[in-house]
Amino acid sequence: MADPRHRVVITTDQPGRRRVVVAVVVALSLFLSFALYRYTRATTESDFLAATSERDRLLDERRQLTRELRAAKSEAGSLRDQLAYLSRSQEIDDGACVAVKQSLGRLQAESSDLREQLAFYRGIVSPQESQAGVRVYEFRVTALKTAANAYRYDLVLIQPVRSEKRVGGQAQVVVEGLKGGQKQRLKLADLAVNGGGNLLFSFKYFEEFSGELRLPDGFRPLRAIVSLQPGGEGQPGIEDEYEWAKIVQETDGP
């Protein structure tokens, strides 16, 4: 029995078949390489064209955005200039408005003062016949904050311009009111501070008196009575009554 580990293999050399196989393999490799080249080229060209198109699109978009950014910056600058101009104009208008209001207030105060002066001088220059002779042009009382029941009084006397003579005499002021339910009449001479109650007048056109008076505690003033007694013979006396609530004024002073 023959040993199975020892076999003899006999092969036949076929060089022609090998060359055919090699040629086929080479041809197939060349074909595959060419196909791969064509595919790669086509793909690369397509990707290149797509990338180029995308690049051009992005460049156009960038240029458009640059133009829009420049336009936006220009518009923002213009708006800032307009805002600054409007803000400055508003400040100028506000300042002018304040100045106009202040000027108007001064003019109104001056106008009121001029009207008062005009009325005063008109009363001197062109008085009514019933007001001929010396008379009280104004009497007012102003409450003071310096002390309790303290007041400032102002008395203005006038006579017509057509009277060329000086007029002299004495004015008296009496404050009438209630204290403890009783009626009282207090003379200015007893109420005046620093002895300012002696109202002797002597003038040609007008004369002013002013001073401070202080009412007693618990006294409630009702009216003031101003009487004038000219010094000349034959000249009648004058007496005017003023309701206290109508002639008293408040003050903002200390």
Secondary structure by P-SEA (a helix, b strand, c coil): cccccbbbbbbbbbaaaaaaaaaaaaaaaaaaaaaaaaaaaaaaaaaaaaaaaaaaaaaaaaaaaaaaaaaaaaaaaaaaaaaaaaaaaaaaaaaaaaaaaaaaaaaaaaaaaaaaaaaaaaaaaccccccccccccccbbbbbccccccbbbbbbbbbbccccbbbbbbbbbbbbbbcccbbbbbbccccccccccccccccccbbbbbbbbbbcccccccbbbbbbbbccccbbbbbbbbcccccccccccc
